[in-house]
Amino acid sequence: VQLQASGGGSVQAGGSLRLSCAASLRTFSRKVMGWFRQAPGKEREFVAAVHWTGDNTYYAESVKGRFTISRDNAKNTVYLQMNSLKAEDTAIYYCTAGGSPTTLLAGRGVDYWGQGTQVTVSS
């Protein structure tokens, strides 16, 4: 299983980025997909998750109203649209597959991790 994340980069505060994650996973359409991040010197934390139907989404309080997670099951791809970026959003962002919204919100239960993509926000 491979989760290939892309779309990271450097942006000024207030800007936007869109992360993508292409999954080589036959059961993609039946997996909760998510994003976690890890900032320098900090523990990895949950960012967002989307139910396999795409109808239900879940967010960390710190990104609610600014980030939007979505998925395209026909393309085995999950997205994270990040708007109004802040310096504290600087981190490596990881795509995940598996788990449930409850376990992911608790920072556990992931079946597969992607390799990460760097997001740097300058103030």
C-alpha positions as CSV (number, residue, x, y, z in Angstrom):
1,V,0.0,0.0,0.0
2,Q,1.3,3.4,-0.9
3,L,-0.1,6.8,0.1
4,Q,1.6,9.5,-2.1
5,A,1.1,13.0,-0.7
6,S,1.9,16.1,-2.7
7,G,1.1,19.8,-2.9
8,G,3.2,21.0,0.1
9,G,5.4,24.0,-0.2
10,S,6.1,27.5,1.2
11,V,3.5,30.2,1.5
12,Q,3.0,33.4,3.4
13,A,0.6,33.7,6.2
14,G,-3.0,34.1,4.9
15,G,-2.2,32.1,1.8
16,S,-3.6,28.8,0.7
17,L,-2.3,25.4,-0.3
18,R,-4.0,22.2,-1.5
19,L,-2.6,18.9,-0.5
20,S,-3.4,15.7,-2.5
21,C,-2.9,12.1,-1.5
22,A,-3.1,9.3,-4.1
23,A,-3.6,5.9,-2.6
24,S,-2.8,2.5,-4.1
25,L,-5.4,0.8,-2.0
26,R,-8.0,-1.5,-3.4
27,T,-10.3,-0.8,-0.4
28,F,-9.9,3.0,-0.7
29,S,-13.6,3.6,-1.1
30,R,-14.3,1.8,2.2
31,K,-11.6,3.5,4.3
32,V,-11.8,6.6,6.4
33,M,-9.0,8.8,5.1
34,G,-7.3,11.4,7.1
35,W,-4.5,13.9,7.5
36,F,-2.1,14.3,10.5
37,R,0.7,16.7,10.9
38,Q,3.9,17.0,12.9
39,A,5.6,20.3,13.7
40,P,9.2,20.5,14.7
41,G,9.7,19.5,18.3
42,K,6.0,18.5,18.7
43,E,4.0,15.3,18.7
44,R,2.1,14.3,15.6
45,E,-1.5,15.5,15.8
46,F,-4.8,14.8,14.0
47,V,-5.9,17.4,11.4
48,A,-8.9,16.1,9.5
49,A,-10.7,13.0,8.4
50,V,-13.4,12.1,5.9
51,H,-15.8,9.1,5.9
52,W,-15.6,6.8,3.0
53,T,-18.8,8.2,1.5
54,G,-17.4,11.7,1.7
55,D,-20.5,13.0,3.5
56,N,-19.0,13.3,7.0
57,T,-15.9,15.2,7.8
58,Y,-14.1,15.8,11.1
59,Y,-11.5,18.5,12.0
60,A,-9.2,19.5,14.8
61,E,-10.4,22.6,16.5
62,S,-7.3,24.5,15.4
63,V,-8.2,24.1,11.7
64,K,-12.0,24.3,11.7
65,G,-13.3,26.9,9.3
66,R,-9.9,27.1,7.5
67,F,-9.3,23.6,6.2
68,T,-11.5,21.4,4.1
69,I,-11.0,17.7,3.5
70,S,-12.6,15.9,0.6
71,R,-12.1,12.7,-1.5
72,D,-12.6,11.4,-4.9
73,N,-13.2,7.6,-4.7
74,A,-13.0,7.3,-8.5
75,K,-9.4,8.6,-8.4
76,N,-8.4,7.0,-5.0
77,T,-7.4,10.4,-3.9
78,V,-8.0,12.5,-0.8
79,Y,-7.5,16.3,-0.6
80,L,-6.9,18.9,2.0
81,Q,-7.6,22.5,1.1
82,M,-5.9,24.8,3.5
83,N,-6.9,28.4,3.6
84,S,-6.0,31.3,5.8
85,L,-2.7,29.6,6.7
86,K,-0.9,30.6,9.8
87,A,2.7,30.2,10.9
88,E,1.6,27.5,13.4
89,D,0.3,25.4,10.5
90,T,4.0,24.8,9.6
91,A,4.5,21.0,9.8
92,I,5.0,17.8,7.8
93,Y,1.6,16.7,6.7
94,Y,0.8,13.0,6.5
95,C,-2.0,11.2,4.7
96,T,-3.6,8.3,6.5
97,A,-5.9,5.4,5.7
98,G,-8.0,3.4,8.0
99,G,-9.3,3.8,11.5
100,S,-12.6,5.5,12.5
101,P,-13.3,9.1,13.2
102,T,-13.3,8.4,16.9
103,T,-9.9,6.7,17.0
104,L,-8.3,9.2,14.6
105,L,-9.5,12.2,16.7
106,A,-7.7,10.4,19.6
107,G,-4.6,10.2,17.5
108,R,-4.6,6.4,16.9
109,G,-6.1,3.6,14.8
110,V,-4.4,4.4,11.5
111,D,-3.8,1.4,9.3
112,Y,-1.5,3.1,6.7
113,W,0.7,6.2,6.7
114,G,1.9,8.2,3.8
115,Q,5.4,9.6,3.5
116,G,4.6,13.2,4.4
117,T,4.8,16.6,2.6
118,Q,6.3,19.7,4.1
119,V,4.2,22.8,4.6
120,T,5.9,26.0,5.6
121,V,4.0,29.2,6.4
122,S,6.0,32.4,6.9
123,S,4.6,35.2,8.9
